């Protein structure tokens, strides 16, 4: 399984970014896809995830600002990030869970700064 993430960059506080992650390879029964992030000096944390059935959950700090969605036909997950804050700055990693295994993308940098 390969995960190709895109959409990171530099944005001012209050701005928006949209991350995309496309999965390819040996995909046969995806359980869920999602996004994690890791800021310098901190542990990787869950940002948001979505199941094949569309159930979602978010970490508290992004609720109401971020929206995760998924195109099952394209095996692609999106993360719409609005009202970005400096504390959202991190490397964002795409994750795919399939039959008890976790797969990770290469990470995309999101920097929120004026």
C-alpha positions in Angstrom: 0.0 0.0 0.0 1.3 3.4 -0.9 -0.1 6.7 0.3 0.6 9.9 -1.5 -0.2 13.1 0.4 -0.4 16.6 -0.9 -1.7 20.1 0.0 0.5 21.3 2.8 2.2 24.7 2.9 2.5 28.0 4.6 -0.6 29.9 5.6 -1.4 32.9 7.8 -3.4 32.4 11.0 -7.1 32.2 10.2 -6.4 30.8 6.7 -7.3 27.5 5.2 -5.6 24.5 3.6 -6.9 21.3 2.1 -4.8 18.1 2.4 -5.4 15.1 0.1 -4.1 11.6 0.4 -4.5 9.0 -2.3 -4.0 5.3 -1.6 -2.8 2.8 -4.1 -1.4 -0.8 -4.3 -2.8 -3.8 -2.4 -6.1 -2.2 -1.3 -8.9 -4.7 -0.7 -10.6 -3.9 2.5 -9.9 -0.5 4.1 -11.2 -0.1 7.6 -10.4 3.6 8.0 -8.3 6.5 6.8 -7.2 9.5 8.6 -4.6 12.1 9.5 -2.1 12.4 12.3 0.3 15.2 13.0 3.6 15.6 14.8 4.9 19.0 15.9 8.6 19.5 16.8 9.4 17.9 20.2 5.9 16.3 20.5 4.5 12.9 19.9 2.4 12.1 16.9 -1.3 12.6 17.6 -4.5 11.8 15.9 -6.1 14.7 14.1 -9.1 13.1 12.4 -10.2 9.8 10.9 -13.1 8.4 8.9 -14.3 4.8 8.5 -15.5 3.3 5.2 -19.0 3.8 6.5 -18.4 7.5 7.0 -18.1 7.6 10.8 -15.7 10.3 11.9 -13.8 11.4 15.0 -11.6 14.4 15.7 -9.2 15.5 18.3 -10.8 18.1 20.5 -8.5 21.0 19.4 -9.7 20.8 15.8 -13.4 20.2 16.2 -15.5 22.8 14.4 -12.5 23.9 12.3 -11.4 20.8 10.4 -13.5 18.5 8.3 -12.4 15.0 7.1 -14.0 13.4 4.0 -13.4 10.5 1.8 -14.0 9.3 -1.7 -14.2 5.5 -1.4 -14.1 5.0 -5.2 -10.8 6.9 -5.4 -9.4 5.6 -2.1 -8.7 9.2 -1.2 -9.1 11.0 2.0 -9.3 14.8 2.4 -8.8 17.1 5.3 -10.2 20.6 5.0 -8.6 22.8 7.6 -10.1 26.2 8.4 -9.4 28.9 10.9 -5.9 27.6 11.2 -3.8 28.5 14.3 -0.1 28.6 14.9 -0.5 25.6 17.1 -1.7 23.6 14.1 1.9 23.8 12.7 3.2 20.3 12.3 4.0 17.5 9.8 0.7 15.9 8.8 0.7 12.2 8.1 -1.9 10.2 6.2 -2.9 6.9 7.7 -4.7 3.9 6.3 -5.8 0.9 8.5 -6.6 -2.4 6.8 -7.1 -5.7 8.5 -5.1 -4.8 11.5 -2.2 -3.2 9.7 -1.4 0.5 9.6 0.2 2.2 6.6 1.6 5.7 6.6 2.3 8.4 4.0 5.4 10.4 3.8 4.1 13.5 5.6 3.4 17.0 4.5 4.4 20.1 6.3 1.8 22.6 7.4 3.1 25.9 8.8 0.7 28.5 10.2 2.5 31.8 10.7 2.2 35.5 9.9 
